[in-house]
Amino acid sequence: MSPFSKLSLLILMVAVSSAKASDSDERVSELLALQSRSKSGVIRLNDQSLARFVTSVKTPRPYSVLLFFDAAQLHDKSELRLTELRNEFSIVASSFLANNPSNAKLFFCDIEFKESQLSFSQFGVNALPHIRLIGPNMGLKDSEPMDQGDFSRLAESMAEFVESRTKLSVGPIHRPPLFSRNQLILIAVVILVWIPFFVKKVLAGQTLLHDPKVWLAGSVFVYFFSVSGAMHNIIRKMPMFLVDRNDPSRLVFFYQGSGMQLGAEGFAVGFLYTVVGLLLAFLSHGLVRISNVRVQRVVMIFALLVSFLAVKQVVYLDNWKTGYGIHGFWPSSWN
C-alpha cells in the first residue's frame, strides 16, 4: 500500500471515529436536556426514544440506562406496589443527581406499558415490578434485571443494585421531609393552644394516662410489638407479603429461608406469642381469684393446651423456615 493510500485510510478512520463520537455526544446532550426538564431527574421513554438512545447507538455507549417498567392500569393493585416503587425510583434518581451533579454516565428512565408495548415484548417483561440496567455494552435482551427479592428495601436496595453493577456511587438517599414548613408551623400553633387545656386535665386527673385500662392495652401492644419483629420490619422496610414469581396472582406471606422475614410472618408468630403471654398472665393474676377448684382445673387445662398448640406451631414454622430442628431431652438422671 502506497503512503498516500495509508494516509487516506488514516484520515477516513479518524473521520469515522469523530462522527461516532459526535453522534454519542449528541445523544448524551439530548438525555441531559430531558433529564433537566424532569423534576425528579427520571426521563420518560417510549418505543421511539428507547430506540434512539439505546438500540441505535453502537456499543460501547458512553452511558448506562436504568429503566423502570411501569403500567398505569396496574397502579390500583396494592400488592404490586408500583406507585410506591416508582416514587422510590424517583428518590434514587434525584439523590444520585444531587450527589453527582456533573453526571453523564447513568440516566434514570421509565417506560409505560400502554405507550411502549413493543419495548416490553423486546425486553421479555411479562410481570411487574421490573427494573433493568442497560450497560454500555449491553443490548435489550442481555440487559441485567434487578432481582424481585431486592425490592423489599425500596430505594436503598435500588441504590445498592446500581452501585454493584455500574461501580458508580449513588451517595446518601435524600428523602423529602415528612412535613412542610407551613405544616410544621400549623402543628406548633395547635400544640401551643392545646397545652393549657392539657395541663388542666392532668391536674384534675382526667386524662387517658390515669386510666388503668389504657396502660393494660399499652403493655399488650408493647409485648406484641417486641415479639412480632415489628421494629425489624420498620428498620428494614420489609413488605407484608410478596408476589409469587411463578404465579403473579398468588401472594406469598411466609418466605422459606433464613435470609428474610416478611411482615406477615412476624405478626403471625407475634400473635401466637401474645396469646400464650395473655393466657399465662390470666392464670397467674386472674384464675387464682376464683375459689371454685373445678373451674380452676378446667381453665388451667384449656390454657395449657392452647399454649402448647401455639408454641408447637411456632416451632414448626421455625423449622420450616430455617431448617433447624428443636428437640426436647429428658434429664440424664431419668434414663
C-alpha positions as CSV (number, residue, x, y, z in Angstrom):
1,M,0.0,0.0,0.0
2,S,1.4,3.4,-1.0
3,P,2.0,6.1,1.6
4,F,-0.8,8.1,0.0
5,S,-3.3,5.2,0.4
6,K,-2.2,4.8,4.1
7,L,-2.7,8.5,4.7
8,S,-6.2,8.4,3.1
9,L,-7.2,5.4,5.2
10,L,-6.0,7.0,8.4
11,I,-7.9,10.2,7.6
12,L,-11.0,8.1,6.9
13,M,-10.7,6.2,10.2
14,V,-10.3,9.5,12.1
15,A,-13.4,10.9,10.3
16,V,-15.5,7.9,11.2
17,S,-14.3,7.9,14.8
18,S,-15.1,11.6,15.0
19,A,-18.6,11.0,13.6
20,K,-19.3,8.3,16.1
21,A,-18.0,10.4,19.0
22,S,-20.1,13.3,17.7
23,D,-23.2,11.1,17.5
24,S,-22.7,9.8,21.0
25,D,-22.2,13.3,22.4
26,E,-25.4,14.4,20.7
27,R,-27.3,11.5,22.4
28,V,-25.8,12.5,25.8
29,S,-26.7,16.1,25.3
30,E,-30.3,15.1,24.5
31,L,-30.5,12.9,27.6
32,L,-29.1,15.7,29.8
33,A,-31.7,18.1,28.4
34,L,-34.6,15.7,29.0
35,Q,-33.2,15.0,32.5
36,S,-33.1,18.7,33.3
37,R,-36.8,19.1,32.4
38,S,-37.8,16.3,34.8
39,K,-38.5,17.3,38.4
40,S,-37.0,14.1,39.8
41,G,-34.5,13.5,37.0
42,V,-36.3,10.5,35.6
43,I,-36.7,10.5,31.8
44,R,-39.9,9.1,30.3
45,L,-39.1,6.9,27.3
46,N,-41.2,5.2,24.6
47,D,-40.6,2.8,21.8
48,Q,-39.1,5.6,19.6
49,S,-36.9,7.3,22.2
50,L,-35.7,3.9,23.5
51,A,-34.6,3.0,20.0
52,R,-32.8,6.4,19.6
53,F,-30.9,6.3,22.9
54,V,-30.2,2.5,23.2
55,T,-30.7,0.2,20.2
56,S,-29.5,2.7,17.5
57,V,-26.4,3.7,19.5
58,K,-23.4,1.4,18.8
59,T,-21.8,-0.2,21.8
60,P,-19.9,0.7,23.9
61,R,-22.2,3.6,24.7
62,P,-20.8,6.4,26.9
63,Y,-23.6,5.9,29.4
64,S,-25.8,3.3,31.1
65,V,-29.6,3.4,31.4
66,L,-31.6,2.2,34.5
67,L,-35.1,1.5,33.3
68,F,-38.2,1.3,35.4
69,F,-41.1,-0.6,33.8
70,D,-44.5,0.8,34.7
71,A,-48.1,0.2,33.9
72,A,-50.7,2.8,34.8
73,Q,-53.6,0.3,34.7
74,L,-52.0,-1.8,37.5
75,H,-51.5,1.1,40.0
76,D,-54.7,0.1,41.8
77,K,-53.3,-3.3,42.6
78,S,-51.7,-2.6,46.0
79,E,-49.9,-5.9,46.2
80,L,-47.7,-4.8,43.3
81,R,-46.8,-1.5,45.0
82,L,-46.0,0.1,41.6
83,T,-46.8,3.6,42.7
84,E,-44.6,3.3,45.9
85,L,-41.7,1.7,43.9
86,R,-42.0,4.4,41.2
87,N,-41.7,7.1,43.9
88,E,-38.7,5.3,45.4
89,F,-37.1,5.1,42.0
90,S,-37.6,8.9,41.7
91,I,-35.9,9.4,45.1
92,V,-32.9,7.3,44.0
93,A,-32.7,9.3,40.8
94,S,-32.9,12.7,42.5
95,S,-30.4,11.6,45.2
96,F,-28.0,10.4,42.6
97,L,-28.2,13.7,40.7
98,A,-27.8,15.7,43.9
99,N,-24.7,13.8,44.9
100,N,-23.3,13.7,41.4
101,P,-24.2,17.0,39.7
102,S,-21.9,16.5,36.8
103,N,-23.1,13.0,36.0
104,A,-23.3,11.9,32.4
105,K,-22.6,8.2,32.9
106,L,-26.0,7.0,34.2
107,F,-29.5,8.0,33.3
108,F,-32.7,7.0,35.2
109,C,-35.6,6.4,32.8
110,D,-39.1,4.9,33.0
111,I,-41.3,3.3,30.3
112,E,-45.1,2.8,30.4
113,F,-46.8,-0.3,29.0
114,K,-49.6,1.4,27.0
115,E,-47.1,3.7,25.3
116,S,-44.4,1.1,24.7
117,Q,-45.8,-2.4,24.3
118,L,-43.2,-3.2,21.7
119,S,-40.4,-2.4,24.1
120,F,-41.9,-4.6,26.8
121,S,-42.0,-7.5,24.4
122,Q,-38.4,-6.9,23.2
123,F,-37.2,-7.0,26.8
124,G,-39.4,-10.0,27.6
125,V,-41.0,-8.3,30.5
126,N,-44.2,-10.1,31.5
127,A,-44.5,-9.3,35.2
128,L,-44.2,-6.1,37.3
129,P,-42.5,-4.6,39.2
130,H,-39.4,-4.8,37.0
131,I,-36.2,-2.7,36.7
132,R,-33.4,-3.3,34.2
133,L,-29.9,-1.9,33.8
134,I,-28.7,-1.4,30.3
135,G,-24.9,-1.1,30.5
136,P,-22.7,0.5,27.8
137,N,-22.0,-2.9,26.2
138,M,-25.5,-4.4,26.6
139,G,-28.4,-4.8,24.3
140,L,-32.1,-5.2,25.3
141,K,-32.0,-9.0,25.7
142,D,-28.8,-9.2,27.7
143,S,-29.6,-6.2,30.0
144,E,-29.5,-7.0,33.7
145,P,-32.7,-7.2,35.7
146,M,-33.0,-6.4,39.3
147,D,-34.0,-9.4,41.4
148,Q,-37.6,-9.4,42.7
149,G,-36.4,-10.0,46.3
150,D,-34.4,-6.8,46.3
151,F,-37.4,-4.6,46.0
152,S,-38.2,-5.1,49.7
153,R,-35.8,-2.3,50.9
154,L,-37.1,0.1,48.3
155,A,-34.7,3.0,47.4
156,E,-31.8,1.6,49.4
157,S,-31.8,-1.7,47.5
158,M,-32.1,0.1,44.2
159,A,-29.1,2.2,45.1
160,E,-27.1,-0.9,46.0
161,F,-28.1,-2.5,42.7
162,V,-26.8,0.5,40.8
163,E,-23.6,0.7,42.7
164,S,-22.8,-3.0,42.4
165,R,-23.4,-3.1,38.7
166,T,-22.1,0.2,37.4
167,K,-19.4,0.9,40.0
168,L,-20.8,4.4,40.4
169,S,-21.6,5.9,43.8
170,V,-25.2,6.9,44.4
171,G,-24.4,8.5,47.7
172,P,-26.8,9.1,50.6
173,I,-30.6,8.9,49.9
174,H,-32.3,12.3,50.2
175,R,-35.9,11.7,51.2
176,P,-38.4,14.6,51.2
177,P,-39.4,15.8,54.7
178,L,-42.5,14.3,56.3
179,F,-44.0,17.8,56.9
180,S,-43.5,21.0,55.0
181,R,-42.5,24.3,56.7
182,N,-46.1,25.6,56.8
183,Q,-47.4,22.3,58.2
184,L,-44.8,22.4,61.0
185,I,-45.9,26.0,61.9
186,L,-49.5,24.9,62.0
187,I,-48.7,21.9,64.2
188,A,-46.7,24.1,66.6
189,V,-49.6,26.6,66.9
190,V,-52.1,23.8,67.6
191,I,-49.8,22.4,70.3
192,L,-49.4,25.8,72.0
193,V,-53.2,26.4,72.0
194,W,-53.8,22.9,73.4
195,I,-51.2,22.9,76.2
196,P,-53.3,24.9,78.8
197,F,-56.2,22.6,78.3
198,F,-53.9,19.5,78.7
199,V,-52.4,20.9,81.9
200,K,-55.9,21.5,83.4
201,K,-56.9,17.8,82.6
202,V,-53.6,16.5,84.1
203,L,-54.1,18.4,87.4
204,A,-57.7,17.1,87.5
205,G,-56.6,13.5,86.9
206,Q,-58.9,13.2,83.9
207,T,-56.5,12.1,81.1
208,L,-56.1,8.8,79.4
209,L,-52.9,8.3,81.3
210,H,-54.9,8.0,84.5
211,D,-56.9,5.1,83.1
212,P,-55.5,1.6,84.1
213,K,-57.1,0.0,81.0
214,V,-55.0,2.2,78.7
215,W,-51.8,1.0,80.5
216,L,-53.0,-2.6,80.2
217,A,-53.7,-2.2,76.4
218,G,-50.3,-0.4,76.0
219,S,-48.5,-3.2,77.8
220,V,-50.0,-5.8,75.5
221,F,-49.2,-3.6,72.5
222,V,-45.5,-3.2,73.6
223,Y,-45.3,-7.0,74.1
224,F,-46.8,-7.8,70.7
225,F,-44.5,-5.1,69.1
226,S,-41.5,-6.7,70.7
227,V,-42.1,-10.4,69.8
228,S,-43.5,-9.8,66.3
229,G,-40.4,-8.3,64.9
230,A,-42.2,-5.0,64.0
231,M,-39.0,-3.0,64.7
232,H,-37.1,-5.2,62.2
233,N,-39.9,-4.6,59.6
234,I,-39.7,-0.8,60.1
235,I,-35.9,-0.5,60.0
236,R,-35.5,-2.9,57.0
237,K,-38.7,-1.6,55.4
238,M,-39.9,-5.2,54.9
239,P,-43.1,-5.7,53.0
240,M,-46.1,-7.6,54.5
241,F,-46.0,-10.0,51.6
242,L,-44.5,-10.7,48.2
243,V,-46.0,-11.6,44.8
244,D,-45.1,-15.2,43.7
245,R,-42.7,-15.1,40.8
246,N,-44.2,-18.1,39.2
247,D,-47.8,-17.1,39.7
248,P,-48.3,-13.3,39.9
249,S,-51.9,-13.8,41.1
250,R,-50.7,-15.6,44.2
251,L,-49.3,-13.8,47.3
252,V,-46.5,-15.1,49.5
253,F,-47.0,-14.4,53.2
254,F,-44.3,-16.8,54.5
255,Y,-40.8,-16.8,53.0
256,Q,-38.9,-20.0,53.3
257,G,-35.3,-19.2,54.1
258,S,-33.4,-17.5,57.0
259,G,-32.3,-14.6,54.9
260,M,-35.5,-12.6,55.0
261,Q,-38.7,-12.3,57.1
262,L,-41.9,-10.8,55.8
263,G,-44.1,-8.6,57.9
264,A,-47.0,-11.2,57.9
265,E,-44.7,-13.8,59.3
266,G,-43.7,-11.7,62.3
267,F,-47.3,-10.7,63.0
268,A,-48.4,-14.3,62.9
269,V,-45.7,-15.5,65.3
270,G,-46.2,-12.4,67.4
271,F,-49.9,-13.2,67.7
272,L,-49.2,-16.7,68.9
273,Y,-46.7,-15.4,71.4
274,T,-49.2,-12.8,72.6
275,V,-51.9,-15.5,73.1
276,V,-49.5,-17.5,75.3
277,G,-48.5,-14.4,77.2
278,L,-52.1,-13.3,77.9
279,L,-53.1,-16.8,79.0
280,L,-50.1,-17.1,81.4
281,A,-51.0,-13.6,82.8
282,F,-54.6,-14.6,83.3
283,L,-53.5,-17.8,85.1
284,S,-51.2,-16.1,87.4
285,H,-53.3,-13.0,88.1
286,G,-56.9,-13.8,87.4
287,L,-57.5,-17.5,87.8
288,V,-56.1,-17.5,91.4
289,R,-59.0,-15.3,92.4
290,I,-61.6,-17.9,91.5
291,S,-62.5,-20.1,94.6
292,N,-64.0,-23.0,92.6
293,V,-61.3,-25.6,92.3
294,R,-63.0,-27.5,89.4
295,V,-63.3,-24.3,87.3
296,Q,-59.6,-23.6,88.0
297,R,-58.6,-27.0,86.8
298,V,-60.7,-26.8,83.6
299,V,-59.4,-23.3,82.7
300,M,-55.8,-24.4,83.6
301,I,-56.0,-27.4,81.3
302,F,-57.6,-25.4,78.5
303,A,-54.9,-22.6,78.8
304,L,-52.1,-25.2,78.8
305,L,-53.5,-26.9,75.8
306,V,-53.8,-23.7,73.8
307,S,-50.3,-22.6,74.9
308,F,-48.9,-26.0,73.8
309,L,-50.5,-25.8,70.4
310,A,-49.3,-22.2,69.9
311,V,-45.7,-23.0,70.8
312,K,-45.8,-26.1,68.7
313,Q,-46.9,-24.0,65.7
314,V,-44.1,-21.5,66.3
315,V,-41.5,-24.4,66.5
316,Y,-43.0,-25.9,63.3
317,L,-42.7,-22.5,61.4
318,D,-39.1,-22.0,62.7
319,N,-38.1,-25.5,61.5
320,W,-39.8,-24.9,58.1
321,K,-38.2,-21.5,57.6
322,T,-34.7,-22.2,58.8
323,G,-34.3,-26.0,58.6
324,Y,-33.2,-26.1,62.3
325,G,-35.0,-28.6,64.5
326,I,-35.8,-28.1,68.2
327,H,-35.7,-31.3,70.2
328,G,-36.6,-32.0,73.8
329,F,-34.3,-34.0,76.0
330,W,-35.1,-35.9,79.2
331,P,-32.7,-35.3,82.2
332,S,-29.9,-37.8,82.2
333,S,-30.9,-38.9,85.6
334,W,-34.2,-40.2,84.2
335,N,-32.5,-42.6,81.8
